[in-house]
């Protein structure tokens, strides 16, 4: 079975119309999830929890897209 890992994270943005974080050291890592559905549920919960702060945003990163399973070594593995 192929894993489709997703990372949910967020934080306060400098400007709500952009995606630059105000303080990268203060990014909230919600967690890593094995499928999009569970990542979406976690994202939605955090987004709803912080709905009163227009500068707060949460994102879902598709971690599985960073790896090329067909290649002998993906670009991320070459650094190790």
PDB file of N, CA, C and O in Angstrom:
ATOM      1  N   UNK A   1       0.833  -1.180   0.000  1.00  0.00           N
ATOM      2  CA  UNK A   1       0.000   0.000   0.000  1.00  0.00           C
ATOM      3  C   UNK A   1       0.888   1.257   0.000  1.00  0.00           C
ATOM      4  O   UNK A   1       1.825   1.358   0.792  1.00  0.00           O
ATOM      5  N   UNK A   2       0.594   2.186  -0.868  1.00  0.00           N
ATOM      6  CA  UNK A   2       1.346   3.419  -0.986  1.00  0.00           C
ATOM      7  C   UNK A   2       0.870   4.407   0.072  1.00  0.00           C
ATOM      8  O   UNK A   2      -0.332   4.622   0.231  1.00  0.00           O
ATOM      9  N   UNK A   3       1.815   5.008   0.794  1.00  0.00           N
ATOM     10  CA  UNK A   3       1.449   6.033   1.766  1.00  0.00           C
ATOM     11  C   UNK A   3       1.409   7.394   1.090  1.00  0.00           C
ATOM     12  O   UNK A   3       2.265   7.725   0.270  1.00  0.00           O
ATOM     13  N   UNK A   4       0.416   8.162   1.443  1.00  0.00           N
ATOM     14  CA  UNK A   4       0.277   9.523   0.945  1.00  0.00           C
ATOM     15  C   UNK A   4       0.348  10.457   2.151  1.00  0.00           C
ATOM     16  O   UNK A   4      -0.682  10.905   2.655  1.00  0.00           O
ATOM     17  N   UNK A   5       1.553  10.746   2.608  1.00  0.00           N
ATOM     18  CA  UNK A   5       1.739  11.533   3.822  1.00  0.00           C
ATOM     19  C   UNK A   5       1.411  13.008   3.601  1.00  0.00           C
ATOM     20  O   UNK A   5       1.733  13.589   2.564  1.00  0.00           O
ATOM     21  N   UNK A   6       0.762  13.593   4.605  1.00  0.00           N
ATOM     22  CA  UNK A   6       0.378  15.002   4.567  1.00  0.00           C
ATOM     23  C   UNK A   6       0.764  15.664   5.887  1.00  0.00           C
ATOM     24  O   UNK A   6       0.535  15.110   6.962  1.00  0.00           O
ATOM     25  N   UNK A   7       1.351  16.852   5.792  1.00  0.00           N
ATOM     26  CA  UNK A   7       1.734  17.624   6.961  1.00  0.00           C
ATOM     27  C   UNK A   7       0.772  18.796   7.109  1.00  0.00           C
ATOM     28  O   UNK A   7       0.532  19.530   6.150  1.00  0.00           O
ATOM     29  N   UNK A   8       0.223  18.974   8.302  1.00  0.00           N
ATOM     30  CA  UNK A   8      -0.656  20.103   8.584  1.00  0.00           C
ATOM     31  C   UNK A   8       0.105  21.059   9.500  1.00  0.00           C
ATOM     32  O   UNK A   8       0.604  20.664  10.554  1.00  0.00           O
ATOM     33  N   UNK A   9       0.187  22.321   9.080  1.00  0.00           N
ATOM     34  CA  UNK A   9       0.912  23.326   9.851  1.00  0.00           C
ATOM     35  C   UNK A   9       0.283  24.687   9.605  1.00  0.00           C
ATOM     36  O   UNK A   9      -0.483  24.875   8.660  1.00  0.00           O
ATOM     37  N   UNK A  10       0.620  25.629  10.470  1.00  0.00           N
ATOM     38  CA  UNK A  10       0.091  26.973  10.281  1.00  0.00           C
ATOM     39  C   UNK A  10       0.730  27.965  11.212  1.00  0.00           C
ATOM     40  O   UNK A  10       1.581  27.625  12.033  1.00  0.00           O
ATOM     41  N   UNK A  11       0.306  29.193  11.068  1.00  0.00           N
ATOM     42  CA  UNK A  11       0.833  30.253  11.905  1.00  0.00           C
ATOM     43  C   UNK A  11       0.294  31.592  11.468  1.00  0.00           C
ATOM     44  O   UNK A  11      -0.542  31.690  10.570  1.00  0.00           O
ATOM     45  N   UNK A  12       0.793  32.621  12.125  1.00  0.00           N
ATOM     46  CA  UNK A  12       0.333  33.969  11.826  1.00  0.00           C
ATOM     47  C   UNK A  12       1.091  34.516  10.618  1.00  0.00           C
ATOM     48  O   UNK A  12       2.316  34.418  10.545  1.00  0.00           O
ATOM     49  N   UNK A  13       0.352  35.092   9.677  1.00  0.00           N
ATOM     50  CA  UNK A  13       0.940  35.647   8.468  1.00  0.00           C
ATOM     51  C   UNK A  13       1.210  37.137   8.626  1.00  0.00           C
ATOM     52  O   UNK A  13       0.548  37.813   9.413  1.00  0.00           O
ATOM     53  N   UNK A  14       2.176  37.642   7.881  1.00  0.00           N
ATOM     54  CA  UNK A  14       2.473  39.076   7.872  1.00  0.00           C
ATOM     55  C   UNK A  14       1.281  39.828   7.296  1.00  0.00           C
ATOM     56  O   UNK A  14       0.859  40.856   7.826  1.00  0.00           O
ATOM     57  N   UNK A  15       0.750  39.297   6.207  1.00  0.00           N
ATOM     58  CA  UNK A  15      -0.367  39.914   5.488  1.00  0.00           C
ATOM     59  C   UNK A  15      -1.323  38.789   5.092  1.00  0.00           C
ATOM     60  O   UNK A  15      -0.891  37.811   4.481  1.00  0.00           O
ATOM     61  N   UNK A  16      -2.613  38.902   5.424  1.00  0.00           N
ATOM     62  CA  UNK A  16      -3.550  37.806   5.114  1.00  0.00           C
ATOM     63  C   UNK A  16      -3.719  37.499   3.624  1.00  0.00           C
ATOM     64  O   UNK A  16      -4.254  36.448   3.273  1.00  0.00           O
ATOM     65  N   UNK A  17      -3.277  38.386   2.755  1.00  0.00           N
ATOM     66  CA  UNK A  17      -3.405  38.141   1.317  1.00  0.00           C
ATOM     67  C   UNK A  17      -2.173  37.432   0.744  1.00  0.00           C
ATOM     68  O   UNK A  17      -2.107  37.158  -0.455  1.00  0.00           O
ATOM     69  N   UNK A  18      -1.197  37.138   1.613  1.00  0.00           N
ATOM     70  CA  UNK A  18       0.024  36.452   1.179  1.00  0.00           C
ATOM     71  C   UNK A  18       0.267  35.228   2.063  1.00  0.00           C
ATOM     72  O   UNK A  18      -0.500  34.972   2.990  1.00  0.00           O
ATOM     73  N   UNK A  19       1.313  34.484   1.785  1.00  0.00           N
ATOM     74  CA  UNK A  19       1.594  33.288   2.577  1.00  0.00           C
ATOM     75  C   UNK A  19       2.941  33.346   3.281  1.00  0.00           C
ATOM     76  O   UNK A  19       3.566  32.307   3.496  1.00  0.00           O
ATOM     77  N   UNK A  20       3.397  34.528   3.641  1.00  0.00           N
ATOM     78  CA  UNK A  20       4.655  34.688   4.384  1.00  0.00           C
ATOM     79  C   UNK A  20       4.335  34.749   5.876  1.00  0.00           C
ATOM     80  O   UNK A  20       3.516  35.557   6.314  1.00  0.00           O
ATOM     81  N   UNK A  21       4.993  33.881   6.649  1.00  0.00           N
ATOM     82  CA  UNK A  21       4.746  33.831   8.086  1.00  0.00           C
ATOM     83  C   UNK A  21       5.409  35.004   8.804  1.00  0.00           C
ATOM     84  O   UNK A  21       6.500  35.438   8.434  1.00  0.00           O
ATOM     85  N   UNK A  22       4.745  35.500   9.816  1.00  0.00           N
ATOM     86  CA  UNK A  22       5.257  36.603  10.640  1.00  0.00           C
ATOM     87  C   UNK A  22       6.500  36.159  11.406  1.00  0.00           C
ATOM     88  O   UNK A  22       7.485  36.895  11.482  1.00  0.00           O
ATOM     89  N   UNK A  23       6.452  34.953  11.972  1.00  0.00           N
ATOM     90  CA  UNK A  23       7.572  34.425  12.754  1.00  0.00           C
ATOM     91  C   UNK A  23       7.691  32.921  12.489  1.00  0.00           C
ATOM     92  O   UNK A  23       6.895  32.127  12.991  1.00  0.00           O
ATOM     93  N   UNK A  24       8.689  32.547  11.700  1.00  0.00           N
ATOM     94  CA  UNK A  24       8.843  31.124  11.333  1.00  0.00           C
ATOM     95  C   UNK A  24       9.118  30.232  12.536  1.00  0.00           C
ATOM     96  O   UNK A  24       8.801  29.043  12.516  1.00  0.00           O
ATOM     97  N   UNK A  25       9.706  30.802  13.578  1.00  0.00           N
ATOM     98  CA  UNK A  25       9.969  30.023  14.792  1.00  0.00           C
ATOM     99  C   UNK A  25       8.688  29.710  15.558  1.00  0.00           C
ATOM    100  O   UNK A  25       8.685  28.863  16.451  1.00  0.00           O
ATOM    101  N   UNK A  26       7.610  30.388  15.213  1.00  0.00           N
ATOM    102  CA  UNK A  26       6.342  30.214  15.913  1.00  0.00           C
ATOM    103  C   UNK A  26       5.317  29.424  15.091  1.00  0.00           C
ATOM    104  O   UNK A  26       4.126  29.452  15.398  1.00  0.00           O
ATOM    105  N   UNK A  27       5.774  28.721  14.049  1.00  0.00           N
ATOM    106  CA  UNK A  27       4.860  27.916  13.229  1.00  0.00           C
ATOM    107  C   UNK A  27       4.356  26.737  14.059  1.00  0.00           C
ATOM    108  O   UNK A  27       5.128  26.042  14.719  1.00  0.00           O
ATOM    109  N   UNK A  28       3.065  26.536  14.009  1.00  0.00           N
ATOM    110  CA  UNK A  28       2.420  25.443  14.746  1.00  0.00           C
ATOM    111  C   UNK A  28       2.357  24.206  13.848  1.00  0.00           C
ATOM    112  O   UNK A  28       1.665  24.209  12.829  1.00  0.00           O
ATOM    113  N   UNK A  29       3.072  23.163  14.224  1.00  0.00           N
ATOM    114  CA  UNK A  29       3.021  21.895  13.497  1.00  0.00           C
ATOM    115  C   UNK A  29       1.908  21.066  14.125  1.00  0.00           C
ATOM    116  O   UNK A  29       2.026  20.609  15.262  1.00  0.00           O
ATOM    117  N   UNK A  30       0.842  20.880  13.383  1.00  0.00           N
ATOM    118  CA  UNK A  30      -0.292  20.106  13.887  1.00  0.00           C
ATOM    119  C   UNK A  30       0.057  18.623  13.874  1.00  0.00           C
ATOM    120  O   UNK A  30      -0.200  17.909  14.843  1.00  0.00           O
ATOM    121  N   UNK A  31       0.643  18.166  12.770  1.00  0.00           N
ATOM    122  CA  UNK A  31       1.057  16.771  12.705  1.00  0.00           C
ATOM    123  C   UNK A  31       1.151  16.237  11.296  1.00  0.00           C
ATOM    124  O   UNK A  31       0.824  16.918  10.324  1.00  0.00           O
ATOM    125  N   UNK A  32       1.609  14.994  11.210  1.00  0.00           N
ATOM    126  CA  UNK A  32       1.741  14.268   9.951  1.00  0.00           C
ATOM    127  C   UNK A  32       0.602  13.254   9.888  1.00  0.00           C
ATOM    128  O   UNK A  32       0.305  12.587  10.879  1.00  0.00           O
ATOM    129  N   UNK A  33      -0.033  13.138   8.728  1.00  0.00           N
ATOM    130  CA  UNK A  33      -1.205  12.279   8.598  1.00  0.00           C
ATOM    131  C   UNK A  33      -1.048  11.342   7.405  1.00  0.00           C
ATOM    132  O   UNK A  33      -0.467  11.722   6.389  1.00  0.00           O
ATOM    133  N   UNK A  34      -1.567  10.109   7.524  1.00  0.00           N
ATOM    134  CA  UNK A  34      -1.347   9.084   6.506  1.00  0.00           C
ATOM    135  C   UNK A  34      -2.227   9.218   5.269  1.00  0.00           C
ATOM    136  O   UNK A  34      -2.015   8.514   4.281  1.00  0.00           O
ATOM    137  N   UNK A  35      -3.214  10.115   5.310  1.00  0.00           N
ATOM    138  CA  UNK A  35      -4.090  10.295   4.157  1.00  0.00           C
ATOM    139  C   UNK A  35      -4.673  11.706   4.176  1.00  0.00           C
ATOM    140  O   UNK A  35      -4.648  12.391   5.199  1.00  0.00           O
ATOM    141  N   UNK A  36      -5.194  12.124   3.035  1.00  0.00           N
ATOM    142  CA  UNK A  36      -5.702  13.484   2.914  1.00  0.00           C
ATOM    143  C   UNK A  36      -6.914  13.722   3.805  1.00  0.00           C
ATOM    144  O   UNK A  36      -7.055  14.805   4.371  1.00  0.00           O
ATOM    145  N   UNK A  37      -7.779  12.743   3.937  1.00  0.00           N
ATOM    146  CA  UNK A  37      -8.998  12.907   4.734  1.00  0.00           C
ATOM    147  C   UNK A  37      -8.687  13.248   6.192  1.00  0.00           C
ATOM    148  O   UNK A  37      -9.301  14.153   6.757  1.00  0.00           O
ATOM    149  N   UNK A  38      -7.755  12.544   6.795  1.00  0.00           N
ATOM    150  CA  UNK A  38      -7.416  12.830   8.190  1.00  0.00           C
ATOM    151  C   UNK A  38      -6.655  14.161   8.304  1.00  0.00           C
ATOM    152  O   UNK A  38      -6.813  14.880   9.290  1.00  0.00           O
ATOM    153  N   UNK A  39      -5.839  14.486   7.308  1.00  0.00           N
ATOM    154  CA  UNK A  39      -5.149  15.780   7.299  1.00  0.00           C
ATOM    155  C   UNK A  39      -6.158  16.911   7.167  1.00  0.00           C
ATOM    156  O   UNK A  39      -6.029  17.945   7.823  1.00  0.00           O
ATOM    157  N   UNK A  40      -7.147  16.718   6.328  1.00  0.00           N
ATOM    158  CA  UNK A  40      -8.189  17.731   6.134  1.00  0.00           C
ATOM    159  C   UNK A  40      -8.967  17.960   7.430  1.00  0.00           C
ATOM    160  O   UNK A  40      -9.262  19.100   7.787  1.00  0.00           O
ATOM    161  N   UNK A  41      -9.294  16.895   8.121  1.00  0.00           N
ATOM    162  CA  UNK A  41     -10.016  17.019   9.394  1.00  0.00           C
ATOM    163  C   UNK A  41      -9.199  17.817  10.412  1.00  0.00           C
ATOM    164  O   UNK A  41      -9.744  18.663  11.121  1.00  0.00           O
ATOM    165  N   UNK A  42      -7.896  17.549  10.483  1.00  0.00           N
ATOM    166  CA  UNK A  42      -7.015  18.272  11.407  1.00  0.00           C
ATOM    167  C   UNK A  42      -6.884  19.732  10.986  1.00  0.00           C
ATOM    168  O   UNK A  42      -6.916  20.629  11.829  1.00  0.00           O
ATOM    169  N   UNK A  43      -6.737  19.974   9.685  1.00  0.00           N
ATOM    170  CA  UNK A  43      -6.647  21.337   9.171  1.00  0.00           C
ATOM    171  C   UNK A  43      -7.914  22.117   9.503  1.00  0.00           C
ATOM    172  O   UNK A  43      -7.851  23.251   9.978  1.00  0.00           O
ATOM    173  N   UNK A  44      -9.055  21.504   9.251  1.00  0.00           N
ATOM    174  CA  UNK A  44     -10.335  22.172   9.483  1.00  0.00           C
ATOM    175  C   UNK A  44     -10.522  22.521  10.961  1.00  0.00           C
ATOM    176  O   UNK A  44     -11.009  23.604  11.284  1.00  0.00           O
ATOM    177  N   UNK A  45     -10.140  21.620  11.849  1.00  0.00           N
ATOM    178  CA  UNK A  45     -10.266  21.863  13.288  1.00  0.00           C
ATOM    179  C   UNK A  45      -9.418  23.053  13.711  1.00  0.00           C
ATOM    180  O   UNK A  45      -9.878  23.899  14.478  1.00  0.00           O
ATOM    181  N   UNK A  46      -8.177  23.128  13.217  1.00  0.00           N
ATOM    182  CA  UNK A  46      -7.302  24.250  13.577  1.00  0.00           C
ATOM    183  C   UNK A  46      -7.778  25.547  12.937  1.00  0.00           C
ATOM    184  O   UNK A  46      -7.732  26.602  13.570  1.00  0.00           O
ATOM    185  N   UNK A  47      -8.228  25.482  11.704  1.00  0.00           N
ATOM    186  CA  UNK A  47      -8.725  26.673  11.018  1.00  0.00           C
ATOM    187  C   UNK A  47      -9.954  27.231  11.743  1.00  0.00           C
ATOM    188  O   UNK A  47     -10.084  28.444  11.904  1.00  0.00           O
ATOM    189  N   UNK A  48     -10.841  26.356  12.173  1.00  0.00           N
ATOM    190  CA  UNK A  48     -12.032  26.805  12.901  1.00  0.00           C
ATOM    191  C   UNK A  48     -11.670  27.338  14.282  1.00  0.00           C
ATOM    192  O   UNK A  48     -12.295  28.283  14.763  1.00  0.00           O
ATOM    193  N   UNK A  49     -10.681  26.751  14.915  1.00  0.00           N
ATOM    194  CA  UNK A  49     -10.254  27.189  16.242  1.00  0.00           C
ATOM    195  C   UNK A  49      -9.689  28.602  16.201  1.00  0.00           C
ATOM    196  O   UNK A  49      -9.805  29.343  17.177  1.00  0.00           O
ATOM    197  N   UNK A  50      -9.080  28.984  15.082  1.00  0.00           N
ATOM    198  CA  UNK A  50      -8.424  30.286  14.966  1.00  0.00           C
ATOM    199  C   UNK A  50      -9.164  31.243  14.030  1.00  0.00           C
ATOM    200  O   UNK A  50      -8.578  32.210  13.542  1.00  0.00           O
ATOM    201  N   UNK A  51     -10.419  30.983  13.786  1.00  0.00           N
ATOM    202  CA  UNK A  51     -11.199  31.756  12.808  1.00  0.00           C
ATOM    203  C   UNK A  51     -11.276  33.249  13.147  1.00  0.00           C
ATOM    204  O   UNK A  51     -11.447  34.066  12.242  1.00  0.00           O
ATOM    205  N   UNK A  52     -11.156  33.615  14.391  1.00  0.00           N
ATOM    206  CA  UNK A  52     -11.252  35.024  14.777  1.00  0.00           C
ATOM    207  C   UNK A  52      -9.994  35.833  14.475  1.00  0.00           C
ATOM    208  O   UNK A  52     -10.016  37.060  14.573  1.00  0.00           O
ATOM    209  N   UNK A  53      -8.909  35.172  14.111  1.00  0.00           N
ATOM    210  CA  UNK A  53      -7.660  35.863  13.782  1.00  0.00           C
ATOM    211  C   UNK A  53      -7.465  35.798  12.265  1.00  0.00           C
ATOM    212  O   UNK A  53      -7.102  34.755  11.722  1.00  0.00           O
ATOM    213  N   UNK A  54      -7.710  36.923  11.591  1.00  0.00           N
ATOM    214  CA  UNK A  54      -7.625  36.964  10.123  1.00  0.00           C
ATOM    215  C   UNK A  54      -6.219  36.688   9.598  1.00  0.00           C
ATOM    216  O   UNK A  54      -6.059  36.314   8.436  1.00  0.00           O
ATOM    217  N   UNK A  55      -5.198  36.866  10.436  1.00  0.00           N
ATOM    218  CA  UNK A  55      -3.820  36.641  10.010  1.00  0.00           C
ATOM    219  C   UNK A  55      -3.363  35.194  10.208  1.00  0.00           C
ATOM    220  O   UNK A  55      -2.271  34.829   9.772  1.00  0.00           O
ATOM    221  N   UNK A  56      -4.167  34.384  10.847  1.00  0.00           N
ATOM    222  CA  UNK A  56      -3.790  33.000  11.124  1.00  0.00           C
ATOM    223  C   UNK A  56      -4.255  32.102   9.977  1.00  0.00           C
ATOM    224  O   UNK A  56      -5.415  32.147   9.566  1.00  0.00           O
ATOM    225  N   UNK A  57      -3.331  31.289   9.470  1.00  0.00           N
ATOM    226  CA  UNK A  57      -3.657  30.362   8.384  1.00  0.00           C
ATOM    227  C   UNK A  57      -3.030  29.001   8.649  1.00  0.00           C
ATOM    228  O   UNK A  57      -1.942  28.894   9.214  1.00  0.00           O
ATOM    229  N   UNK A  58      -3.740  27.975   8.229  1.00  0.00           N
ATOM    230  CA  UNK A  58      -3.233  26.607   8.294  1.00  0.00           C
ATOM    231  C   UNK A  58      -3.199  26.032   6.888  1.00  0.00           C
ATOM    232  O   UNK A  58      -4.013  26.389   6.037  1.00  0.00           O
ATOM    233  N   UNK A  59      -2.249  25.141   6.657  1.00  0.00           N
ATOM    234  CA  UNK A  59      -2.013  24.574   5.337  1.00  0.00           C
ATOM    235  C   UNK A  59      -1.854  23.062   5.423  1.00  0.00           C
ATOM    236  O   UNK A  59      -1.508  22.513   6.470  1.00  0.00           O
ATOM    237  N   UNK A  60      -2.114  22.403   4.298  1.00  0.00           N
ATOM    238  CA  UNK A  60      -1.845  20.968   4.157  1.00  0.00           C
ATOM    239  C   UNK A  60      -0.750  20.835   3.102  1.00  0.00           C
ATOM    240  O   UNK A  60      -0.933  21.239   1.954  1.00  0.00           O
ATOM    241  N   UNK A  61       0.383  20.269   3.495  1.00  0.00           N
ATOM    242  CA  UNK A  61       1.484  20.021   2.562  1.00  0.00           C
ATOM    243  C   UNK A  61       1.462  18.559   2.167  1.00  0.00           C
ATOM    244  O   UNK A  61       1.388  17.678   3.023  1.00  0.00           O
ATOM    245  N   UNK A  62       1.526  18.303   0.880  1.00  0.00           N
ATOM    246  CA  UNK A  62       1.503  16.936   0.350  1.00  0.00           C
ATOM    247  C   UNK A  62       2.935  16.394   0.343  1.00  0.00           C
ATOM    248  O   UNK A  62       3.637  16.465  -0.666  1.00  0.00           O
ATOM    249  N   UNK A  63       3.344  15.859   1.471  1.00  0.00           N
ATOM    250  CA  UNK A  63       4.722  15.383   1.646  1.00  0.00           C
ATOM    251  C   UNK A  63       5.072  14.278   0.648  1.00  0.00           C
ATOM    252  O   UNK A  63       6.211  14.188   0.191  1.00  0.00           O
ATOM    253  N   UNK A  64       4.111  13.456   0.320  1.00  0.00           N
ATOM    254  CA  UNK A  64       4.380  12.354  -0.612  1.00  0.00           C
ATOM    255  C   UNK A  64       4.804  12.859  -1.991  1.00  0.00           C
ATOM    256  O   UNK A  64       5.428  12.116  -2.748  1.00  0.00           O
ATOM    257  N   UNK A  65       4.483  14.086  -2.324  1.00  0.00           N
ATOM    258  CA  UNK A  65       4.875  14.639  -3.624  1.00  0.00           C
ATOM    259  C   UNK A  65       6.352  15.026  -3.675  1.00  0.00           C
ATOM    260  O   UNK A  65       6.886  15.299  -4.750  1.00  0.00           O
ATOM    261  N   UNK A  66       7.011  15.051  -2.515  1.00  0.00           N
ATOM    262  CA  UNK A  66       8.436  15.366  -2.491  1.00  0.00           C
ATOM    263  C   UNK A  66       9.293  14.171  -2.898  1.00  0.00           C
ATOM    264  O   UNK A  66      10.486  14.312  -3.170  1.00  0.00           O
ATOM    265  N   UNK A  67       8.674  13.005  -2.935  1.00  0.00           N
ATOM    266  CA  UNK A  67       9.407  11.787  -3.263  1.00  0.00           C
ATOM    267  C   UNK A  67       8.980  11.268  -4.624  1.00  0.00           C
ATOM    268  O   UNK A  67       7.795  11.284  -4.957  1.00  0.00           O
ATOM    269  N   UNK A  68       9.926  10.817  -5.396  1.00  0.00           N
ATOM    270  CA  UNK A  68       9.650  10.169  -6.668  1.00  0.00           C
ATOM    271  C   UNK A  68       9.895   8.682  -6.451  1.00  0.00           C
ATOM    272  O   UNK A  68      11.035   8.220  -6.503  1.00  0.00           O
ATOM    273  N   UNK A  69       8.842   7.949  -6.214  1.00  0.00           N
ATOM    274  CA  UNK A  69       8.968   6.520  -5.878  1.00  0.00           C
ATOM    275  C   UNK A  69       9.555   5.689  -7.023  1.00  0.00           C
ATOM    276  O   UNK A  69      10.059   4.590  -6.791  1.00  0.00           O
ATOM    277  N   UNK A  70       9.494   6.200  -8.243  1.00  0.00           N
ATOM    278  CA  UNK A  70      10.022   5.459  -9.387  1.00  0.00           C
ATOM    279  C   UNK A  70      11.535   5.620  -9.520  1.00  0.00           C
ATOM    280  O   UNK A  70      12.198   4.772 -10.117  1.00  0.00           O
ATOM    281  N   UNK A  71      12.074   6.686  -8.977  1.00  0.00           N
ATOM    282  CA  UNK A  71      13.511   6.946  -9.089  1.00  0.00           C
ATOM    283  C   UNK A  71      14.272   6.126  -8.055  1.00  0.00           C
ATOM    284  O   UNK A  71      13.756   5.825  -6.979  1.00  0.00           O
ATOM    285  N   UNK A  72      15.518   5.766  -8.400  1.00  0.00           N
ATOM    286  CA  UNK A  72      16.356   4.994  -7.485  1.00  0.00           C
ATOM    287  C   UNK A  72      16.598   5.769  -6.195  1.00  0.00           C
ATOM    288  O   UNK A  72      16.576   5.190  -5.109  1.00  0.00           O
ATOM    289  N   UNK A  73      16.832   7.091  -6.310  1.00  0.00           N
ATOM    290  CA  UNK A  73      16.994   7.962  -5.159  1.00  0.00           C
ATOM    291  C   UNK A  73      16.352   9.298  -5.491  1.00  0.00           C
ATOM    292  O   UNK A  73      16.735   9.952  -6.461  1.00  0.00           O
ATOM    293  N   UNK A  74      15.391   9.699  -4.699  1.00  0.00           N
ATOM    294  CA  UNK A  74      14.767  10.991  -4.965  1.00  0.00           C
ATOM    295  C   UNK A  74      15.723  12.101  -4.570  1.00  0.00           C
ATOM    296  O   UNK A  74      16.711  11.857  -3.877  1.00  0.00           O
ATOM    297  N   UNK A  75      15.437  13.311  -5.006  1.00  0.00           N
ATOM    298  CA  UNK A  75      16.345  14.430  -4.727  1.00  0.00           C
ATOM    299  C   UNK A  75      16.500  14.673  -3.225  1.00  0.00           C
ATOM    300  O   UNK A  75      17.544  15.156  -2.787  1.00  0.00           O
ATOM    301  N   UNK A  76      15.490  14.349  -2.439  1.00  0.00           N
ATOM    302  CA  UNK A  76      15.593  14.537  -0.986  1.00  0.00           C
ATOM    303  C   UNK A  76      16.482  13.485  -0.350  1.00  0.00           C
ATOM    304  O   UNK A  76      17.058  13.744   0.706  1.00  0.00           O
ATOM    305  N   UNK A  77      16.620  12.307  -0.950  1.00  0.00           N
ATOM    306  CA  UNK A  77      17.459  11.256  -0.385  1.00  0.00           C
ATOM    307  C   UNK A  77      18.934  11.471  -0.713  1.00  0.00           C
ATOM    308  O   UNK A  77      19.804  10.931  -0.029  1.00  0.00           O
ATOM    309  N   UNK A  78      19.221  12.246  -1.744  1.00  0.00           N
ATOM    310  CA  UNK A  78      20.599  12.471  -2.162  1.00  0.00           C
ATOM    311  C   UNK A  78      21.394  13.255  -1.130  1.00  0.00           C
ATOM    312  O   UNK A  78      22.622  13.170  -1.111  1.00  0.00           O
ATOM    313  N   UNK A  79      20.723  14.017  -0.272  1.00  0.00           N
ATOM    314  CA  UNK A  79      21.413  14.805   0.742  1.00  0.00           C
ATOM    315  C   UNK A  79      21.921  13.950   1.892  1.00  0.00           C
ATOM    316  O   UNK A  79      22.873  14.338   2.570  1.00  0.00           O
ATOM    317  N   UNK A  80      21.309  12.795   2.126  1.00  0.00           N
ATOM    318  CA  UNK A  80      21.674  11.952   3.249  1.00  0.00           C
ATOM    319  C   UNK A  80      22.932  11.217   2.998  1.00  0.00           C
ATOM    320  O   UNK A  80      23.383  10.455   3.853  1.00  0.00           O
TER     321      UNK A  80
END
